[in-house]
């Protein structure tokens, strides 16, 4: 027990010191200022070349989404996630030790060129996240958490990091084992994280850029707007365009759809009129929803989508 108490104490102290250094010591390998820089870049593009010209520059819930960016990127780790994840890893390793396993690494890639390691990390992680994202849409309980992200009514770059904190838990728990088996830690490879951040901001931004054939590789606003559409195309009752950074998985597995220019599509989901609009009610949403309500909501969602598809 003392071991895990020390893990928690070290995690809080270590992350608090790290966050303070991120804020007070700007540098190239600094997530805090990369987040600010990437955000300013896409906000500037939205101001110069807005796709939806009638949308306010400071769109609905802009400031809420800005808070979500820093909460999900930093504050959640400081409050609980960093300590809890360190305890989880410690418990998991101790459990493996009971069965005689001291190392999870099944494929050794340390000798690979750094570009090959980064490419594998980027593609594999995005593939795992694509499946997790589909799970968030298919599983009724997880969909209740994911509704926070889909409650965006006007799209902009900051909507990228507007999501329920439980999504971080779901993604990281599922990512941990496969990435650990090839020697990757969740926090490894700064470049991969920044590329993912930039593409995610791009997907959600109020801009439109013709990528040509690259649209079959990289996710983009023209494609992702349909993922957030209130009215989904026929035959896709659980959603479409699940890709985070890469669109390839949607084209490979038949979940890609861009019926027409979705610039003016209504965003959200059936029933969102009753969905909470402030951070704290959204942060606890999904825990207070009774199972019967989830089932009814899922049923009404299916019924609505079937009607839309007719």
Residue pairs with C-beta under 8 A, 6 or more apart in sequence:
3 90
4 87
4 90
4 91
7 83
7 86
7 87
7 90
8 83
8 86
8 87
10 86
11 82
11 83
11 86
11 87
12 78
12 82
12 83
14 82
15 77
15 78
15 82
15 83
16 78
19 32
19 74
19 77
19 78
22 30
22 31
22 32
22 33
22 74
23 32
26 33
27 33
29 190
31 73
31 74
31 190
31 193
32 74
34 194
34 197
35 69
35 70
35 73
35 197
38 194
38 197
38 198
38 201
39 69
39 157
39 158
39 201
42 157
42 201
42 202
42 205
42 207
43 156
43 157
45 205
45 207
46 57
46 156
46 157
46 205
46 206
46 207
47 57
49 207
50 57
50 206
50 207
51 206
51 207
51 208
51 221
51 263
52 154
52 155
52 206
52 263
52 264
55 154
55 156
55 206
56 154
59 154
59 155
59 156
59 206
60 153
60 154
61 152
61 153
61 154
61 162
61 277
62 156
62 158
64 162
64 278
64 279
65 152
65 156
65 158
65 159
65 161
65 162
66 158
67 279
68 158
68 161
68 162
68 163
68 279
69 158
69 160
69 161
69 162
71 165
71 279
72 161
72 163
72 165
72 168
73 161
76 165
76 168
81 165
81 168
81 169
85 172
85 186
88 173
89 176
92 176
96 102
96 104
104 177
104 180
104 181
105 180
105 181
105 182
105 183
106 181
106 182
107 181
107 182
107 183
108 183
109 116
109 117
109 120
109 182
109 183
110 117
110 183
112 120
117 189
118 189
118 191
118 192
120 182
121 179
121 184
121 188
121 189
121 192
122 192
122 195
122 196
122 245
123 246
124 178
124 179
124 182
125 175
125 179
125 184
125 192
125 196
126 196
126 243
126 244
126 245
126 246
126 249
127 246
127 249
128 174
128 175
128 178
128 179
129 171
129 175
129 244
130 242
130 243
130 244
130 246
130 249
130 250
131 174
132 170
132 171
132 174
132 175
133 242
133 243
133 244
134 238
134 239
134 242
134 255
135 142
135 170
136 142
136 143
136 145
136 146
136 167
136 170
137 143
137 146
137 238
137 239
137 242
138 238
140 294
140 295
140 297
140 298
141 286
141 294
142 170
143 294
143 298
144 285
144 286
144 289
144 294
144 297
145 164
145 166
145 167
145 170
145 285
145 286
146 163
146 164
146 167
147 164
147 269
147 272
147 275
147 285
147 286
148 162
148 163
148 164
148 282
148 285
149 159
149 162
149 163
149 164
149 167
150 228
150 267
150 268
150 269
150 272
151 162
151 268
151 269
151 272
151 275
151 277
151 282
152 159
152 162
152 228
152 267
152 268
153 267
153 268
154 267
155 204
155 205
155 206
155 221
155 225
155 228
155 267
156 204
156 205
156 206
157 201
157 202
157 204
157 205
157 206
158 204
159 204
160 197
160 200
160 201
160 203
160 204
161 200
164 282
164 283
164 285
164 286
165 283
166 286
172 186
175 186
176 186
179 185
179 186
195 245
196 244
196 245
199 218
199 219
199 244
199 245
200 244
200 245
202 219
202 220
202 221
203 219
203 220
203 221
203 223
203 224
203 244
204 221
204 224
205 221
206 221
207 221
208 221
208 222
208 263
209 220
209 221
211 218
211 220
215 222
215 223
215 247
216 247
216 248
216 251
217 246
217 247
217 248
218 245
218 246
218 247
219 241
219 243
219 244
219 245
219 246
219 247
220 247
222 258
222 261
222 262
223 241
223 243
223 247
223 250
223 256
223 258
224 241
224 243
225 262
225 263
225 265
225 267
226 232
226 233
226 240
226 241
226 257
226 258
226 259
226 262
226 265
227 239
227 240
227 241
227 242
228 267
228 268
229 262
229 265
229 266
229 267
230 265
230 266
230 267
230 268
230 269
230 270
230 272
231 265
231 266
231 308
232 239
232 240
232 305
232 308
232 309
233 240
233 257
233 259
233 309
234 308
234 309
234 310
235 309
236 255
236 257
236 305
237 301
237 302
237 305
237 306
237 309
239 255
240 250
240 255
240 256
240 257
241 247
241 250
241 255
241 256
241 257
241 258
242 249
242 250
242 255
243 249
243 250
247 256
249 255
250 256
269 301
270 300
270 301
270 304
270 305
271 297
271 300
271 301
275 282
275 285
276 282
276 285
289 297
